[in-house]
Amino acid sequence: MTSKFIYIRTAQIRGLILLTFFLALIADSMNLYGETLLFLPPFTLLILLYWSGHFLDRTYITSAFILGLMCDGLYQTTLGSHALIYVSLTFMMLRQRGRFKGYTALQQGFFISFYLLVYQVISFIFFSPVLNQNDAISYWLMPLSAIIIWPILAFLLRQGTFQATESSE
């Protein structure tokens, strides 16, 4: 279980949330230049799933839609396709977030890997990427890399949240 439960409203850390969304978009844009980095998950989606899974006072559906539209512009895909995927995955997270919040970061990583597998399947259907043998392995290993990345990301965001709330008091 989690080590401590502190009720923090989203309004207390709104600046941190916006900053992490901005940094995630930058990380995703840098990931576009590396053809060999297909195993890295979309950080925008990871950050969105973190905030929607850990804060119960908001749904983040609007944020998912806006971030999806930004990712459509970033990846130069059909406008609304990433928005649809992000809203669907955020809705799936909202249905499970009470249970999700009680798990350890490693257990949450397995849940996140399932969400990213759904993301990969839908992306494969929508965008039908052309992958050679090496790229196909990296493409389908992306949900497994999220199991490793999620605990680190969750720890950093949790520490940032505690520091932001302590400085605002």
C-alpha positions in Angstrom: 0.0 0.0 0.0 1.0 3.6 -0.2 3.2 5.0 2.6 1.1 8.0 3.4 -2.2 9.4 2.3 -2.4 13.2 2.0 -5.4 14.9 0.4 -4.1 17.5 -2.0 -6.4 19.4 -4.2 -5.4 19.9 -7.8 -5.7 23.7 -7.5 -2.8 23.6 -5.0 -0.4 22.2 -7.6 -1.9 23.6 -10.9 1.5 25.1 -11.9 3.3 21.8 -11.3 0.7 19.9 -13.4 1.0 22.4 -16.3 4.8 22.3 -16.1 4.9 18.5 -16.2 2.5 18.5 -19.2 4.8 21.0 -21.0 8.0 19.0 -20.2 6.3 15.8 -21.3 5.4 17.3 -24.7 9.1 18.4 -25.0 10.2 14.9 -24.2 7.8 13.4 -26.8 9.1 15.8 -29.4 12.7 14.8 -28.7 11.6 11.2 -29.0 10.5 11.9 -32.6 14.1 12.5 -33.8 15.3 9.1 -32.5 14.1 6.3 -34.8 15.7 3.8 -32.4 13.8 5.1 -29.4 10.5 3.4 -30.3 10.5 1.5 -27.0 10.0 4.8 -25.0 6.4 5.4 -24.0 4.6 8.7 -24.8 5.5 10.7 -21.7 2.5 13.0 -22.2 0.2 10.0 -21.8 2.2 8.8 -18.7 1.9 12.2 -17.0 -1.8 12.4 -17.9 -2.4 8.9 -16.4 -0.5 9.8 -13.3 -2.4 13.0 -12.6 -5.8 11.5 -13.4 -5.0 8.4 -11.3 -3.8 10.2 -8.2 -6.0 13.2 -7.8 -9.7 12.5 -7.2 -11.1 16.0 -7.4 -10.8 16.3 -11.2 -11.5 14.0 -14.2 -8.8 15.4 -16.6 -11.0 14.5 -19.6 -10.6 18.1 -21.0 -6.8 17.9 -20.4 -6.7 14.6 -22.2 -8.5 16.1 -25.2 -6.3 19.2 -25.4 -3.1 17.1 -24.9 -4.3 14.7 -27.6 -4.8 17.5 -30.0 -1.3 18.8 -29.2 0.1 15.4 -29.9 -1.8 15.2 -33.2 0.0 18.4 -34.2 3.3 17.1 -32.9 3.1 13.7 -34.6 1.4 15.2 -37.7 -1.5 12.7 -37.6 -5.2 13.2 -38.3 -6.6 15.8 -36.0 -8.5 14.2 -33.1 -7.0 10.7 -33.4 -4.7 11.1 -30.4 -7.3 13.1 -28.6 -9.7 10.1 -29.0 -7.1 7.7 -27.7 -6.1 9.9 -24.8 -9.7 10.5 -23.7 -10.5 6.8 -23.9 -7.5 5.8 -21.9 -8.2 8.6 -19.3 -11.8 7.3 -19.0 -10.4 3.8 -18.4 -8.2 5.2 -15.7 -11.0 7.1 -14.1 -13.0 3.9 -13.8 -10.1 2.2 -11.9 -8.4 5.1 -10.1 -9.7 4.4 -6.6 -8.2 0.9 -6.8 -5.2 2.1 -8.7 -4.2 4.7 -6.1 -3.9 2.0 -3.4 -1.3 0.0 -5.3 2.4 0.3 -5.0 4.3 2.0 -7.8 5.5 -1.3 -9.3 2.0 -2.7 -9.3 0.8 0.6 -10.9 3.4 0.1 -13.5 1.7 -3.2 -14.6 -1.6 -1.4 -14.9 0.1 1.4 -16.9 1.7 -1.2 -19.2 -1.8 -2.6 -19.9 -3.0 0.9 -20.8 0.0 1.5 -23.0 -0.6 -1.9 -24.7 -4.1 -0.7 -25.5 -2.6 2.6 -26.8 -0.2 0.6 -29.1 -2.9 -1.6 -30.5 -5.2 1.4 -31.2 -2.3 3.4 -32.7 -1.4 0.4 -34.9 -4.9 0.3 -36.2 -5.3 4.0 -36.7 -1.9 4.9 -38.0 -0.7 1.6 -39.5 3.0 2.3 -39.1 5.5 0.7 -41.5 8.0 -1.2 -39.3 10.9 -3.3 -40.2 11.8 -6.3 -38.0 13.9 -4.4 -35.5 11.5 -1.5 -35.2 8.5 -3.9 -34.7 10.2 -5.4 -31.7 10.9 -2.0 -30.2 7.4 -0.8 -31.0 5.7 -3.7 -29.2 8.2 -3.6 -26.2 7.1 -0.1 -25.4 4.5 -1.2 -22.8 7.1 -3.3 -21.0 9.5 -0.3 -20.8 6.7 1.5 -19.0 6.9 -1.0 -16.1 10.5 0.3 -15.5 9.8 4.0 -16.1 6.6 4.3 -14.1 8.0 3.8 -10.6 10.7 6.4 -11.3 8.3 8.8 -12.8 5.8 8.3 -9.9 8.5 8.9 -7.3 9.6 12.1 -9.0 6.1 13.4 -9.4 5.2 12.5 -5.8 8.3 14.3 -4.5 7.5 17.3 -6.6 3.9 17.3 -5.4 5.0 17.3 -1.7 7.6 20.0 -2.3 5.0 22.2 -4.1 2.5 21.8 -1.3 5.0 22.5 1.4 6.2 25.7 -0.4 2.7 27.0 -0.9 1.8 26.6 2.8 
